Amino acid sequence: MDLNVIASVVVNTALAIHKQFGPGLLESAYEALMLHMLEQHGLEVRRQVPIPLIFNGVELGENTKIFLFFVFFVPFVRDYLALIYPKNIKS
């Protein structure tokens, strides 16, 4: 899937959820709805993916999590981070 198509699916899905459910649900409910609907569109998505938090070369644990991570972006993210933090990224 093209990046623009993915972006369009994500935005339209978020708008559809908001239109149907409105404000007031817990964040975890919106997250579950987004995950379900994005998978229905054929996107491979992971929920609450832990990422290492590295500061000054010290790993501070995996307390930071990505809300929804699109598997499509793995090569792009890894390559981008390898350019910025070459000592911290394992291929």
C-alpha positions as CSV (number, residue, x, y, z in Angstrom):
1,M,0.0,0.0,0.0
2,D,1.2,3.5,-0.8
3,L,2.0,5.9,2.0
4,N,-0.6,8.3,0.9
5,V,-3.2,5.6,0.8
6,I,-2.3,4.5,4.4
7,A,-2.5,8.0,5.6
8,S,-5.9,8.5,4.0
9,V,-7.2,5.2,5.6
10,V,-5.9,6.2,9.0
11,V,-7.4,9.7,8.9
12,N,-10.7,8.5,7.5
13,T,-10.9,5.7,10.1
14,A,-10.3,8.1,12.9
15,L,-13.0,10.4,11.6
16,A,-15.4,7.6,11.2
17,I,-14.8,6.4,14.8
18,H,-15.2,10.0,16.2
19,K,-18.4,10.5,14.1
20,Q,-19.9,7.2,15.4
21,F,-18.8,7.3,19.1
22,G,-18.0,11.0,19.7
23,P,-15.8,12.2,22.6
24,G,-15.8,10.6,26.0
25,L,-14.5,7.1,25.6
26,L,-11.3,6.0,27.3
27,E,-8.2,6.2,25.2
28,S,-7.9,2.4,25.3
29,A,-11.4,2.1,23.7
30,Y,-10.4,4.4,20.8
31,E,-7.2,2.5,20.4
32,A,-9.0,-0.9,20.3
33,L,-11.5,0.5,17.7
34,M,-8.7,1.9,15.6
35,L,-6.8,-1.3,15.7
36,H,-9.8,-3.4,14.7
37,M,-10.9,-1.0,11.9
38,L,-7.3,-0.6,10.4
39,E,-6.9,-4.4,10.4
40,Q,-10.3,-4.6,8.5
41,H,-8.6,-2.3,5.9
42,G,-5.8,-4.8,5.5
43,L,-3.2,-2.9,7.5
44,E,-0.8,-4.8,9.7
45,V,-0.8,-2.9,13.0
46,R,0.7,-3.6,16.4
47,R,-0.7,-2.1,19.6
48,Q,1.3,-0.6,22.5
49,V,4.7,-1.6,21.1
50,P,7.5,-0.9,23.6
51,I,10.5,1.0,22.4
52,P,13.7,1.5,24.3
53,L,14.3,5.0,25.7
54,I,17.9,5.9,25.2
55,F,19.4,9.0,26.7
56,N,23.2,9.9,26.5
57,G,23.9,6.3,25.5
58,V,22.1,4.8,28.5
59,E,19.0,2.7,28.0
60,L,16.4,3.8,30.5
61,G,14.0,0.9,30.0
62,E,11.1,0.2,27.8
63,N,8.5,2.4,29.5
64,T,7.8,4.3,26.3
65,K,5.2,2.7,24.0
66,I,4.0,3.5,20.6
67,F,0.2,3.8,20.5
68,L,-0.3,2.0,17.2
69,F,2.7,0.9,15.1
70,F,2.3,0.2,11.4
71,V,4.4,-2.8,10.4
72,F,4.7,-1.2,7.0
73,F,7.0,1.5,8.4
74,V,9.5,-0.9,10.0
75,P,12.2,-0.6,7.3
76,F,11.8,3.2,7.1
77,V,11.9,3.8,10.8
78,R,14.9,1.5,11.3
79,D,16.9,3.2,8.5
80,Y,15.9,6.7,9.8
81,L,16.9,5.9,13.4
82,A,20.2,4.3,12.2
83,L,21.1,7.5,10.5
84,I,20.4,9.6,13.6
85,Y,21.5,7.2,16.4
86,P,24.0,4.8,14.7
87,K,25.4,3.4,17.9
88,N,21.9,2.6,19.4
89,I,20.1,0.8,16.5
90,K,20.5,-2.9,15.9
91,S,19.5,-4.1,12.5
